[in-house]
Amino acid sequence: MTARAIFVGRFSPFHNGHLSIMKKKIEEGKPLLVLVRDTHYDIYSAELRKRMIEACMSNLKVDAKVLIIDDIESINYGRGVGYEVNEIEVDDNIKEISATDIRAKVDKGDNSWKELVPKGTDKVLEDYLSSRGVVVWLTGLPCSGKSTLSEAASDVLKKMDVKVERLDGDILRETITKDLGFSKQDRLENIKRATFLAKLLSRNGVVVLSSFITPYESIREEIKKELEDESTFIEVFVKASLDTCKKRDVKGMYAKAEKGEIKNFTGVDDPFEDPKSPDLVLDTDKHSVSECVDKIMKTLTPILKK
């Protein structure tokens, strides 16, 4: 068995500061074990960060195992059990390197970020950034099946090693839009923020599965104009009858809206305008989840092969 020096981090992206922390063990000829935290909220996937580190270590001819682990909140140790814990000192100019600053440079198109990451790593990130992303925007009534199809399609894409992220109304409202209510203005702001996130992700070569009610044709047209310059945009109409949606509503939102407890609820006291010319229509009344996902993949696959 080989004893390895362990390093744990986000590495988003992997840069010269991270490498300098590992320098002492590398110079000692010590094999490394690098654990990449799958933090989920990063614009760079854990798989991409893993490939960046592997490319760097290959370039340096370092014996390193790089593994993706679930996110962690703390590292705890008690009595000494033979593990060495080292505090690494690095030069001030290395300390100043910031992954946040690198991400900002990438977003602005400032190629000076290449000077801040190790050789090998730069090529992996550059290849990643050069790939054009795709935004699949799923629109439809509440409980029509948007989130279900998005999650199922995401699972298929991940197995194909495709860079994919999901944007979902419920997920966003637990995080970056938790300050918003459900007034018409707040719902428009929710979509505005989701569009910005989709634009940022697709600009970095990600397939973005966005599942939002998006009830008005005018809003969908604005979203398309905003995103199609940065990515390939696919509008998907997830179609289901109102009766079907009500039957699927485990949260009882339709019933509350009909009692007047929820105002401006799409499908009850606020209209849903069917898309005029969607790229894909998925009738979840008639087709199963797997059948609908197959149709999504048939649309996506030719684009991903380009």
C-alpha positions in Angstrom: 0.0 0.0 0.0 1.2 3.5 -0.8 1.1 6.2 1.8 -0.1 9.5 0.4 -0.2 13.1 1.5 -3.9 14.3 1.5 -5.2 17.6 0.2 -8.9 18.6 0.3 -10.5 21.6 -1.3 -12.9 23.1 -3.8 -10.2 23.9 -6.3 -12.6 26.1 -8.4 -10.5 26.5 -10.5 -7.3 24.8 -9.6 -4.5 27.4 -9.6 -0.9 28.1 -8.6 -1.8 28.8 -5.0 -3.2 25.3 -4.6 -0.2 23.8 -6.3 2.2 25.8 -4.0 0.5 24.2 -1.0 1.3 20.8 -2.4 4.9 21.8 -3.5 6.7 20.5 -0.4 5.3 17.0 -0.6 5.8 17.0 -4.4 9.5 17.9 -3.9 9.8 15.2 -1.3 8.6 12.7 -4.0 5.5 11.9 -1.8 2.5 10.5 -3.7 -0.6 12.7 -3.3 -4.2 12.1 -2.7 -6.3 15.1 -3.8 -10.0 15.2 -2.8 -12.2 17.5 -4.8 -15.3 18.6 -2.9 -18.5 18.3 -5.0 -20.0 21.6 -3.8 -22.7 21.6 -6.5 -23.1 25.4 -6.5 -19.8 26.0 -8.4 -20.0 27.0 -12.0 -17.1 24.6 -12.6 -18.2 21.0 -12.1 -16.3 18.7 -9.8 -15.4 16.5 -12.8 -13.9 19.5 -14.6 -11.8 20.5 -11.5 -10.7 16.8 -11.2 -9.5 16.9 -14.9 -7.6 20.1 -14.3 -5.7 18.7 -11.3 -5.0 15.5 -13.2 -3.6 17.4 -16.2 -1.3 19.4 -13.9 0.0 16.4 -12.1 0.5 14.6 -15.4 2.5 17.5 -16.7 4.7 17.5 -13.5 4.9 13.6 -13.6 3.6 13.5 -10.0 2.0 10.3 -8.7 -1.4 11.6 -7.7 -4.8 10.1 -7.1 -7.6 12.6 -7.6 -11.0 11.7 -6.3 -14.4 13.5 -6.1 -16.0 13.5 -2.7 -19.3 14.8 -1.3 -19.2 18.3 0.2 -18.0 18.4 3.8 -18.5 21.0 6.5 -15.5 20.3 8.7 -12.4 18.1 9.1 -12.1 16.6 12.6 -9.3 14.8 14.3 -8.6 13.7 17.9 -5.7 11.9 19.4 -2.6 11.3 17.3 -3.1 8.2 15.1 0.0 8.5 12.9 -1.2 11.2 10.5 1.0 14.3 10.0 -0.8 17.6 9.9 1.2 20.4 8.2 0.7 24.1 8.0 2.1 25.2 4.6 3.8 28.6 4.2 3.6 30.2 0.7 5.0 33.4 -0.8 2.8 36.6 -0.5 2.3 36.8 -4.3 0.9 33.2 -4.2 -1.3 34.1 -1.2 -2.9 36.9 -3.3 -4.1 34.4 -6.0 -7.9 34.2 -5.7 -10.1 31.6 -7.4 -12.9 34.3 -7.3 -10.6 36.7 -9.2 -9.8 34.0 -11.8 -13.5 33.3 -12.3 -14.1 37.0 -12.8 -11.3 37.3 -15.3 -12.7 34.3 -17.2 -16.2 35.9 -17.2 -14.7 39.2 -18.6 -12.7 37.5 -21.3 -9.4 38.6 -19.6 -6.9 35.9 -20.6 -4.4 36.9 -17.9 -6.0 34.1 -15.8 -3.8 31.7 -17.7 -0.8 33.1 -15.8 -2.4 32.0 -12.5 -3.0 28.3 -13.1 -0.5 25.5 -13.6 0.5 24.2 -17.0 -1.8 21.5 -18.2 -4.6 22.9 -16.1 -4.9 25.9 -18.4 -5.5 23.7 -21.5 -8.3 21.8 -19.7 -10.1 25.0 -18.7 -9.5 26.6 -22.1 -11.1 23.7 -23.9 -14.0 23.8 -21.5 -14.6 27.5 -22.1 -14.4 27.2 -25.8 -17.3 24.8 -26.0 -20.7 26.4 -26.7 -23.4 25.7 -24.2 -27.0 24.8 -24.6 -30.0 26.1 -22.7 -33.0 23.8 -22.7 -35.9 26.0 -21.3 -38.8 23.9 -20.1 -42.1 25.8 -19.9 -45.5 24.7 -18.8 -48.3 24.8 -16.2 -47.4 24.1 -12.6 -47.1 20.3 -12.1 -47.0 19.6 -15.8 -43.7 17.6 -15.3 -41.0 20.2 -16.0 -38.8 19.4 -13.0 -39.3 15.7 -13.3 -38.2 15.7 -16.9 -35.3 18.1 -16.2 -34.0 15.8 -13.4 -34.3 12.7 -15.5 -32.5 14.3 -18.5 -29.8 15.6 -16.2 -29.1 12.0 -15.0 -28.7 10.8 -18.6 -26.4 13.6 -19.5 -24.2 13.1 -16.5 -23.7 9.5 -17.4 -22.5 10.7 -20.8 -20.0 12.9 -19.0 -21.7 16.0 -20.3 -21.4 19.3 -18.3 -24.9 19.9 -17.1 -26.7 22.0 -14.5 -30.3 22.3 -13.5 -32.1 25.5 -12.8 -35.4 25.0 -11.2 -38.0 27.4 -9.6 -38.1 25.6 -6.3 -34.3 25.3 -6.1 -33.8 29.0 -6.8 -36.4 30.1 -4.3 -34.5 28.2 -1.6 -31.3 30.1 -2.5 -30.7 33.1 -4.6 -34.3 34.2 -5.0 -35.5 33.4 -1.4 -36.1 37.2 -1.0 -38.8 37.1 -3.6 -42.5 36.5 -3.2 -45.1 35.5 -5.8 -46.4 38.8 -7.0 -46.2 39.3 -10.8 -43.2 41.6 -10.3 -41.4 39.1 -8.1 -42.0 36.3 -10.5 -40.6 38.4 -13.3 -37.5 39.1 -11.2 -37.2 35.4 -10.5 -37.1 34.6 -14.2 -34.6 37.5 -14.8 -32.1 36.0 -12.3 -32.6 32.5 -13.7 -31.9 33.8 -17.2 -28.7 35.5 -16.0 -27.5 32.2 -14.4 -28.4 30.3 -17.6 -26.4 32.8 -19.6 -23.4 32.5 -17.3 -23.4 28.7 -17.3 -24.0 28.3 -21.0 -21.2 30.8 -21.7 -18.9 28.3 -20.0 -20.0 25.4 -22.2 -22.6 23.9 -19.8 -25.9 22.3 -20.9 -28.5 24.1 -18.7 -31.8 22.5 -18.0 -34.1 25.4 -16.9 -37.6 24.4 -15.6 -39.8 27.4 -15.0 -43.5 28.0 -15.6 -42.7 31.1 -17.8 -46.3 31.7 -18.6 -46.2 34.6 -21.1 -45.0 34.5 -24.7 -43.5 38.0 -24.4 -41.3 36.8 -21.5 -40.2 33.7 -23.4 -39.2 35.8 -26.4 -37.1 38.1 -24.2 -35.4 35.1 -22.7 -34.6 33.7 -26.1 -33.1 37.0 -27.3 -31.0 37.2 -24.2 -29.6 33.7 -24.4 -29.4 32.7 -28.1 -26.2 34.8 -28.7 -24.4 32.9 -25.9 -25.8 29.4 -26.4 -28.0 27.1 -28.5 -31.5 27.8 -27.1 -34.1 25.1 -27.1 -37.7 25.9 -26.0 -39.6 22.9 -24.7 -43.3 23.0 -24.0 -44.2 20.5 -21.3 -47.8 20.0 -22.1 -50.4 18.6 -19.7 -54.1 19.2 -19.1 -55.2 21.3 -16.2 -57.0 18.3 -14.7 -53.8 16.2 -14.9 -51.8 19.0 -13.2 -54.3 19.2 -10.4 -54.1 15.5 -9.8 -50.3 15.6 -9.6 -50.3 18.6 -7.2 -49.1 17.0 -4.0 -48.6 20.4 -2.4 -52.2 21.4 -2.9 -51.3 24.7 -4.6 -54.2 24.5 -7.1 -56.7 23.9 -4.3 -55.3 26.9 -2.3 -55.4 29.1 -5.4 -59.0 28.1 -6.1 -59.9 29.1 -2.5 -58.2 32.4 -3.0 -55.3 31.6 -0.6 -52.8 32.0 -3.4 -53.2 34.9 -5.7 -52.1 35.2 -9.4 -51.6 31.4 -9.6 -50.9 30.3 -13.2 -53.8 28.1 -14.5 -56.3 29.4 -12.0 -56.5 33.2 -11.8 -53.5 34.0 -14.1 -53.2 32.7 -17.7 -50.7 30.4 -19.3 -50.1 31.2 -22.9 -49.1 28.2 -25.0 -45.8 28.7 -26.9 -46.4 29.7 -30.5 -43.5 27.8 -32.0 -41.6 25.7 -29.4 -38.7 23.6 -30.6 -40.1 20.5 -28.8 -43.5 19.6 -27.4 -43.7 16.9 -24.7 -47.2 15.8 -23.9 -46.9 14.3 -20.4 -50.6 13.2 -20.5 -49.7 10.8 -23.3 -46.0 9.9 -22.9 -44.0 8.5 -20.0 -41.0 10.2 -18.4 -38.5 8.0 -20.3 -40.3 8.6 -23.6 -40.1 12.4 -23.1 -36.5 12.2 -22.1 -35.7 10.2 -25.2 -37.2 13.1 -27.3 -35.1 15.6 -25.4 -31.9 13.5 -26.1 -32.8 13.2 -29.8 -32.9 16.9 -30.0 -29.7 17.5 -27.9 -27.4 14.7 -29.3 -26.8 16.3 -32.7 -25.9 19.6 -31.0 -23.6 18.0 -28.5 -21.7 16.2 -31.3 -20.8 19.4 -33.2 
